[in-house]
């Protein structure tokens, strides 16, 4: 599944794909929110929530500013993880 197909799913189906198939890569806490980076197929999904874990939001992307904040985390590992072919 590509990012366009994922974004075309109903929200409930996006959550199902996320929980069933995402691979955790890194987290990035800030003062207002928690950000968790995952790999799903050949793109990234960031799960963002407040510090209590309430009101989670999924954001799918391939590159850009959302990924930049994880550069302090081992980006080579993240990119390497994306190249691994996991069975579906």
C-alpha positions, 0 to 999 in steps of 0.5 A: 500500500502506498501513502496515497492509498493509505490517506484515501482510507476511512480514518478507522481503516487507517487506524487498523493499518497503523496498529496491525502493520506499523514498526516503531522507529523513534520518539520525540517529546516536546513541552506540549506533545509526544511524537512517535515515528513509525514505518508503514509500508514505504512511508512514515506515520507520526502518532502525536498526542498530548502527554497523557496519551489522549487525543492521538492524531496520525500524520502520514508523510514521506519526508519533510519537516515532520521527519527533520525533528527526528534527526537527533535520533539515528536517521541512518537506522530509520532509513535502513529500517524503511528498506527492510521488506517485512512480510505483509 
